[in-house]
């Protein structure tokens, strides 16, 4: 497990470096009124690699399922960065059709992440916990969809060009797929939570590092 931890951390650093350097070199830049193909590839490839690896490798899957669902959920607090979209829309830098739904959606997920982590992250509230994770995924999918189609919906509106250059290019090329992966892991963990002898033993399983629930507070 430690080997997977170091290797995964290395991959995350390499991924972030690619997104940062690619943004600095203008690889994702697109002056058209939409997110470009380069951004789409940067976002899709890590998700595809994760999905294949998670499905094909039992040891990798066990490593991920042993992570703390509470920590992964708390990391979604960073989504409050969505307020940036709202501010930039007010300054006519980003189109409202993208910035407002994506911005307010991210702000909601970011603001409620602590509640989901500390109040919903237990088997007694498994349904609510999974529902919150699905809301987070829906927000990300909506943001990507609107960012991609904004130019088609309003061809003469404010372009999406700012989302394809630094620092905002880091959001679709790194943060969006990373947050999506966190949601998927948490849902996979929650679906495996089980009751024992009619009572929930979430905390005891968590402290023992049981892979079907994830280790809390790690």
N, C-alpha and C positions, 0 to 999 in steps of 0.2 A: 504493500500500500504506500509506503514511503517513496518507493521508486516512482509510482504513478503520480504521487503528489509533486515531486520535483520535476518530472517530465511535463506534467500538465502546466505547472507554473512557467516552465520554460517556453511552452507553446503560447501561453497567454502573452508573455513578454514579447516573443517574436511577432505575434499577431498585432499587438499594439504598435510595435516598432514599424511594421509594414504600413499600418493605417496612418501613422504619423508621418513617416518619410514619404509615402505615396501622396499624402495631402500636401506636404511641403514642396514636392516636385510637380504638383499640379496634375497628377495622374487621374484624379477624379473630377477635375474641373469640367464644367459643362454650362455654357452660357444659354442653352435652350431652356425653355420654361418647364423643366422637369429634372428629376434625378437621372443621371446618365447610366449607361450600361456598366461602366467601370465601378461605380458605387454598388450596383446590383450584384456584380460578381464578388466584390469584396465582402458583402454582407451574406451572400448565399453560400459561398464555398465553406466557411467555418461551420455553418449550420449543417450542411450536407456531410462534412467530415465527422462532426459530432454524432449525427444520426446513424451513420453507417458503423462507426466505432462502437457506439452504445449498443446497437443491435447485434453486432458480430462478436464482441469481446465480453465474455462473462466476467473476467477479472476487472476490466475497466468499469463495467456496469456496477459491480459490487463496490468498487472504490467510490463511484459517484453517489450511490445509494447510502453510503456510510457518512457522507458529508452532513453537516448540520442544516436541516431545512430552515431553522430559525435564522441562522446567519445568512443563508442565501436569500431569504425573504427580506431581512433587514437591509441587505445591499441594494434592494430596489428603492430605498429611500433616495438614492441618487437621481431617481427619475424626476425629482422636483426641479431639475434643471430645465424642465419643460416651460418654466416661467420665462425663459429666454425667448422662446418662440413667440409668446404673447407680447413681450416687450418689443421684439423686432417687427412684429406685425403692426404694432401701434406706430412704429417709425417707418412704416411702408418699406421694410426690407424684405419681408416674407409675405406671401399671399395669405389672406385670412382663411381661405378654404382649406389650407393645410395647417397653418400655425395655430388657429384657435382649437380645433378638435384635438390635434396632437399635443398642444401645450397644456390645455386643461385636463386632458386625459392623463398625461404624464404627471401633472401636479397632484391629481387625485391619488394615483398609485403611489407616488412618492410620499404623500402625506399620510396615507393609511398603512404603509408598509410596517411600521412599528406595531400597529394594532393587529395586523395579520400575523406578525411574528410572535407576539406575546400572548394574544388571546385566541387566535384561531389555529395555531400550530400545535394541535393535539388531536388524538383520535376521536374524542367526543365531538369535535367540530370539523371533522374531516371534510364533510360536504361543503361547508362554508369556506374552508381553507382552499379547496380545489377551485371553488367558484371564484374566489379572489384572484387566484393565479390565472384563471381563464380570462378574467377581466383585463389583467395585465397583458396577456397575449393579444386579446382583441384590440387593445389600445395600440400596441406596436404594429399589428397588421393594418389597422386603419390609418396610422400615420404613414406607413410605407406606401399604402395604396393611394392615399391622397397626394403624397409627395410625387409619386410617379405619374399620376394622371392630372395634376393641377393644370398643366399646360393645355391638355386636351379639353378640360372643362371650361377654362377661361384662357384662350390663346393670347389675349392681349393684356392679361393681368400681370401682376408683379412676378418676375421669374423666380425659380428655385435655385438660382446660381449660387447663392450664399451657402447653401447646404452642401455644395460640392467642393468647397475650399476650406482650409483651416480657419478657425478651430472647429467650425460646425461639421466639417466632413467626418470628424471622428465619431459623430453620433450615428450616422447610418452605416459607416464602415466598421465600427467596433462596438459601440455601446448597445445599439439595437439588437444585433445578433447575440451578444453576450447576455443581455437581460432575457432574451427569449429562451436561451439555453437554461438559464437559472430557473425560469418558470417550468420548463419541461421536466427538469430534474426533481423539483419540488412536487409536481403532480405525480411523477413516477414513485416517489417516496411515499406520498400520502395514500396512494392506491394500495400499498402493501401493508399499511397499518392494520393490525389485527387485535382482537380481544382474546384474553386468556381467562378461562374459567368464569366467563360472564363479566369480568372486570377489565378495564383498560389498564395496561401496564406500560404506558408510554415512557415515563421517566426512567423506569428501571431498565427497559430495553435500550433507551438512549444512552444511559450511563455506561452500559456494557458494550456499546459500540455495535449493536445489532444492525446489520446492513439493511434490514427491511424497514428501518425507521429513520436512520440517520442519527448522528451523534449531536446532541444539543450542546450549545455553548462551547464548541471546540474552538 
